[in-house]
């Protein structure tokens, strides 16, 4: 299962790096709560560490990390077609 997660991460990263994928990602991010969206934006576009994000947003590093990964999973489900 670890390899599937790795593949998903690579797929998400490739989507982010392509223009169409970036547009799709930003459209999908609009469905997130503003605080969650900001964490996603700072991590993906700002390339900041979770500690830096926590400091900027006045939340714990762990909160930033967990929020990011939960949002990423939510976006993956929304971007990938249902089978």
C-alpha positions as CSV (number, residue, x, y, z in Angstrom):
1,X,0.0,0.0,0.0
2,X,2.9,2.4,0.6
3,X,3.7,2.3,-3.1
4,X,0.2,3.3,-4.0
5,X,0.5,6.3,-1.7
6,X,3.8,7.2,-3.3
7,X,2.2,7.0,-6.7
8,X,-0.7,9.2,-5.6
9,X,1.8,11.8,-4.3
10,X,3.7,11.7,-7.6
11,X,0.4,12.1,-9.5
12,X,-0.6,15.0,-7.4
13,X,2.8,16.6,-7.8
14,X,2.6,16.2,-11.5
15,X,-0.8,17.7,-11.6
16,X,0.5,20.7,-9.6
17,X,3.4,21.2,-12.0
18,X,1.2,21.1,-15.2
19,X,-0.8,24.2,-16.1
20,X,-4.0,22.3,-16.4
21,X,-3.4,20.5,-13.2
22,X,-2.7,23.8,-11.4
23,X,-5.9,25.3,-12.6
24,X,-7.8,22.2,-11.6
25,X,-6.1,22.2,-8.2
26,X,-7.0,25.9,-7.6
27,X,-10.6,25.3,-8.6
28,X,-10.9,22.4,-6.3
29,X,-9.3,24.3,-3.4
30,X,-12.1,26.9,-3.6
31,X,-14.4,24.3,-2.0
32,X,-12.1,24.2,1.1
33,X,-12.6,26.4,4.2
34,X,-10.5,29.6,4.0
35,X,-8.1,28.5,6.8
36,X,-7.6,25.1,5.2
37,X,-7.2,26.7,1.8
38,X,-4.5,29.0,3.1
39,X,-2.5,26.1,4.6
40,X,-2.7,24.3,1.3
41,X,-1.6,27.5,-0.6
42,X,1.3,28.2,1.7
43,X,2.5,24.6,1.5
44,X,2.1,24.0,-2.3
45,X,2.8,27.5,-3.7
46,X,4.9,28.9,-0.9
47,X,6.9,25.7,-0.4
48,X,6.9,26.4,3.3
49,X,7.5,23.9,6.1
50,X,4.7,23.0,8.4
51,X,6.6,24.8,11.2
52,X,6.7,28.0,9.1
53,X,3.0,27.6,8.3
54,X,2.2,27.1,11.9
55,X,4.2,30.2,12.9
56,X,2.5,32.4,10.2
57,X,-1.0,31.2,11.0
58,X,-0.5,31.0,14.8
59,X,-1.3,27.3,14.9
60,X,0.8,24.3,15.9
61,X,3.0,22.6,13.4
62,X,1.0,19.4,13.9
63,X,-2.3,21.2,13.2
64,X,-0.8,22.5,9.9
65,X,0.4,19.1,8.9
66,X,-2.8,17.2,9.7
67,X,-5.0,19.9,8.1
68,X,-2.8,19.8,4.9
69,X,-2.9,16.0,4.6
70,X,-6.7,15.8,5.3
71,X,-7.3,18.5,2.7
72,X,-5.0,16.7,0.2
73,X,-7.0,13.5,0.6
74,X,-10.3,15.4,0.2
75,X,-9.0,17.0,-3.0
76,X,-7.6,13.7,-4.4
77,X,-11.1,12.2,-4.0
78,X,-12.6,15.2,-5.8
79,X,-10.1,15.4,-8.6
80,X,-9.9,11.7,-9.5
81,X,-12.9,10.2,-11.3
82,X,-15.0,7.8,-9.3
83,X,-14.8,4.2,-10.4
